[in-house]
Amino acid sequence: MNFEFSEEQLLLRKTVRHFVDREIIPHIKDWDERGHFEVSIIHKLAELGLMGVCIPTAYGGSGMDYNALAIVCEELERGDTAFRTAVSVHTGLNCMTLLQWGNKEQKKKYLTPQAKGEKIGAFGLTEPNAGSDVAALQTTAVKNGDYYVLNGSKTWISLSDIADHFIVFAYTDKSKKHHGISAFIVERTMPGFSSKAIKGKHGIRAGNTGELFFDHVQVPKENVLGNEGEGFKIAMSALDNGRFTVAAGACGLIMGCLEASVKYCQERKTFGKEIGKHQLVQQMIANMEAGLQMSRLLVYRAGELKNQGKRNTRETSLAKWQACDFANQAADDAVQIHGAYGYSNEYPVERYLRNSKAPVIYEGTREIHTVMQAEYVLGYRKDKVLARMLPGWKQDKG
């Protein structure tokens, strides 16, 4: 087991950190206040090859490993969760799913331009009445000749107003329950498709989140991802990738909280000494550091399994659960350390606290992951080998 980053990975971290310090941090307070998603950041990330960092070069990506993706997500979330979310959805949920399940033609038409950052991909699974309970979704796809006709809606979809392509899940046969769900590649320009942004969010205000609507959208049969009826399996494999990026991002949020808190501890004095000298403040700082290091170990362990092309549902679930909980606690402690100032947007920690709550909920709630881990230990849950595993990086660099 190697705990050292490669020279390439260290350079990548340095590059993304410099990008965040220059392009995001000076502006994020304004974007957050206005609820503005700055699309130019996506274009600049694409210029750096970071929208397809772990996608093989044969499909337009940078050909780095899956832990390189974790580094990108970690450093982006240090700036703001909104931009890590964009990479999570575009790369983790969409591009990596196309890499795993797409056929040759689909990869050429959709994956390659997305990996280059020329097109943006998103993911449509959640519905008003179907979150953790995926089988409760109501969107339908009825085959009609060479097309499937989609009707229904999705909600809480990141990049809803920005993305060009969406992987959308719908029932093709409700009588089969989750075995009757299929996955489709939907283009924004298809007649009958529309989207609407969700306003008034507690956190991640600088991100674009919204609803998708399908009103008799005709999707060509060649846009079925995988085989008809494999949608549930595809969705679960996609979540393994999405949860991995969320967990990595949580490390970045802890890092941001720690950096802001250490700086404040060394500047602020009470009772004649720096507040960092007070033991209860030190306890919060120590907990942040412990949470960061433990979370990173869980994340990069899951990443190495991905690099080897091995199933990692259990490990990724644990990383997502623990890292997001650690991040939520770190943000709460960071506000406490800053005192009254932490309650205002004069310092970034109040934004960190607002942003830290959503990842505890999406891509599997804290409760879902708790149950998953217990069922693994008790022997109630056993992962079946997926029909198509994500290609191991060492075996498929392009």
Long-range contacts (C-beta under 8 A, 24 or more apart in sequence): 5-71, 8-64, 8-68, 9-64, 9-67, 9-68, 9-71, 12-53, 12-64, 12-68, 12-71, 12-72, 13-71, 13-74, 13-75, 15-48, 16-48, 16-50, 16-71, 16-72, 16-75, 16-76, 17-75, 17-78, 19-44, 19-45, 19-48, 19-75, 20-75, 20-76, 20-78, 20-79, 21-79, 24-76, 24-79, 24-80, 24-83, 25-79, 28-79, 28-80, 28-206, 28-348, 28-351, 29-345, 29-348, 29-351, 31-80, 31-82, 31-205, 31-206, 32-80, 32-205, 32-206, 32-345, 32-351, 33-205, 33-345, 35-199, 35-201, 35-205, 35-206, 36-206, 37-82, 37-162, 37-206, 37-207, 37-208, 38-206, 39-162, 41-83, 41-86, 42-86, 42-90, 42-117, 42-120, 42-162, 43-117, 45-83, 45-87, 45-117, 46-116, 46-117, 46-118, 47-117, 49-117, 50-87, 51-87, 51-90, 51-91, 51-114, 51-115, 51-116, 51-117, 51-120, 52-91, 52-95, 52-114, 52-115, 52-116, 52-117, 53-91, 54-91, 54-96, 54-393, 55-91, 55-95, 55-96, 55-99, 55-111, 55-115, 55-398, 56-99, 56-391, 56-396, 56-397, 56-398, 57-397, 57-398, 58-398, 59-99, 59-107, 59-111, 59-112, 59-115, 59-398, 60-111, 60-112, 60-113, 60-114, 60-115, 60-116, 61-95, 61-115, 61-116, 61-398, 63-397, 63-398, 64-393, 65-303, 65-307, 65-393, 65-394, 66-244, 66-303, 66-306, 66-307, 66-393, 67-300, 67-303, 67-304, 67-307, 69-244, 69-245, 69-248, 69-303, 70-244, 70-245, 70-248, 70-251, 70-299, 70-300, 70-303, 71-248, 73-245, 73-246, 73-248, 73-249, 73-252, 74-248, 74-249, 74-251, 74-252, 74-255, 74-299, 75-252, 76-249, 76-252, 77-248, 77-249, 77-250, 77-251, 77-252, 77-253, 77-256, 78-252, 78-253, 78-255, 78-256, 78-259, 79-256, 80-204, 80-206, 80-351, 80-355, 81-203, 81-204, 81-207, 81-249, 81-253, 81-355, 81-356, 81-358, 81-359, 82-204, 82-205, 82-206, 82-207, 82-208, 82-355, 83-206, 83-207, 84-245, 84-248, 84-249, 84-252, 85-158, 85-204, 85-207, 85-249, 86-158, 86-159, 86-162, 86-207, 87-245, 88-158, 88-242, 88-245, 88-246, 88-249, 89-121, 89-122, 89-123, 89-158, 89-159, 89-163, 89-242, 90-114, 90-120, 90-121, 90-122, 90-159, 90-163, 91-245, 92-238, 92-241, 92-242, 92-244, 92-245, 93-121, 93-122, 93-123, 93-167, 93-238, 93-239, 93-241, 93-242, 94-121, 94-122, 94-123, 94-165, 94-166, 94-167, 95-121, 96-238, 96-241, 96-390, 97-123, 97-167, 97-225, 97-234, 97-237, 97-238, 97-241, 98-167, 98-185, 98-225, 99-390, 99-391, 100-237, 100-388, 100-389, 100-390, 100-391, 101-183, 101-225, 101-226, 101-230, 101-234, 101-237, 101-388, 102-225, 105-222, 106-185, 106-222, 106-223, 106-225, 110-165, 110-185, 114-165, 119-164, 119-165, 120-159, 120-162, 120-163, 120-164, 120-165, 121-163, 121-164, 121-165, 121-166, 121-167, 122-157, 122-158, 122-159, 122-160, 122-162, 122-163, 122-165, 122-166, 122-167, 123-157, 123-158, 123-166, 123-167, 123-238, 123-242, 124-154, 124-157, 124-166, 124-167, 124-168, 124-169, 124-186, 124-212, 125-154, 125-169, 125-235, 125-238, 126-154, 126-155, 126-156, 126-157, 127-152, 127-153, 127-154, 127-155, 128-153, 128-155, 132-364, 132-365, 132-368, 134-169, 134-178, 134-181, 134-232, 134-235, 135-177, 135-178, 135-181, 135-232, 137-169, 137-170, 137-171, 137-181, 138-171, 139-168, 139-169, 139-170, 139-171, 139-214, 140-170, 140-171, 140-172, 140-174, 141-170, 141-171, 141-172, 141-182, 141-184, 141-219, 142-172, 143-172, 143-221, 144-218, 146-220, 146-221, 147-218, 147-219, 147-220, 147-221, 148-172, 148-182, 148-184, 148-218, 148-219, 148-221, 148-223, 148-224, 149-216, 149-217, 149-218, 149-219, 150-184, 150-186, 150-192, 150-214, 150-216, 150-217, 150-218, 150-219, 151-214, 151-215, 151-216, 151-217, 152-214, 153-211, 153-212, 153-213, 153-214, 154-211, 154-212, 155-198, 155-210, 155-211, 155-212, 156-198, 156-209, 156-362, 157-195, 157-209, 157-210, 157-211, 157-212, 158-207, 158-208, 158-209, 159-208, 160-195, 160-196, 160-197, 160-198, 160-208, 160-209, 160-210, 160-211, 160-212, 161-195, 161-196, 161-197, 161-208, 161-210, 162-208, 163-188, 164-188, 166-212, 167-225, 167-234, 167-238, 168-212, 168-214, 169-231, 169-232, 169-234, 169-235, 170-214, 170-231, 172-228, 172-229, 172-231, 173-229, 176-229, 178-232, 179-229, 179-232, 180-229, 181-229, 181-231, 181-232, 181-235, 182-224, 182-226, 182-228, 182-229, 182-230, 182-231, 183-224, 183-225, 183-226, 183-230, 183-231, 183-234, 183-235, 184-219, 184-223, 184-224, 184-225, 185-219, 185-223, 185-225, 186-214, 186-217, 186-219, 186-223, 190-217, 190-218, 190-219, 191-217, 191-218, 192-216, 192-217, 192-218, 193-217, 202-354, 202-357, 202-358, 203-351, 203-353, 203-354, 203-355, 203-356, 203-357, 203-358, 204-354, 204-355, 204-358, 205-354, 226-387, 226-388, 230-387, 233-386, 233-387, 236-313, 237-386, 237-388, 237-390, 239-363, 239-364, 240-312, 240-313, 240-316, 240-390, 241-306, 241-390, 242-363, 243-316, 243-317, 243-319, 243-320, 243-363, 243-364, 244-299, 244-302, 244-303, 244-306, 244-312, 244-316, 244-319, 244-320, 246-320, 246-323, 246-324, 246-359, 246-362, 246-363, 247-295, 247-298, 247-299, 247-302, 247-316, 247-319, 247-320, 247-322, 247-323, 247-324, 248-299, 248-303, 248-323, 249-359, 250-295, 250-320, 250-323, 250-324, 250-326, 250-327, 250-356, 250-359, 251-292, 251-295, 251-296, 251-299, 251-323, 251-327, 253-327, 253-330, 253-331, 253-352, 253-355, 253-356, 254-288, 254-291, 254-292, 254-295, 254-323, 254-326, 254-327, 254-330, 255-292, 256-348, 256-352, 257-288, 257-327, 257-330, 257-331, 257-333, 257-334, 257-349, 257-352, 258-285, 258-288, 258-289, 258-292, 258-330, 258-334, 260-334, 260-338, 260-347, 260-348, 260-349, 260-352, 261-285, 261-288, 261-333, 261-334, 261-337, 261-338, 261-349, 264-337, 264-338, 264-341, 264-347, 265-337, 275-337, 281-337, 284-333, 284-334, 284-336, 284-337, 285-337, 287-329, 287-330, 287-333, 288-330, 288-333, 288-334, 291-323, 291-326, 291-327, 291-329, 291-330, 292-326, 292-330, 294-322, 294-326, 295-319, 295-322, 295-323, 295-326, 295-327, 298-322, 298-323, 299-323, 306-390, 306-392, 306-393, 307-392, 307-393, 307-394, 308-392, 308-394, 309-389, 309-390, 309-391, 309-392, 309-393, 309-394, 309-395, 309-396, 310-389, 310-392, 311-383, 311-385, 311-386, 311-389, 313-383, 314-372, 314-373, 314-376, 314-383, 317-364, 317-369, 317-372, 317-373, 318-369, 318-373, 320-359, 320-363, 320-364, 320-369, 321-364, 321-366, 321-369, 321-370, 321-373, 324-356, 324-359, 324-360, 324-366, 325-360, 325-366, 327-356, 327-359, 328-356, 328-357, 328-359, 328-360, 330-356, 331-355, 331-356, 332-356
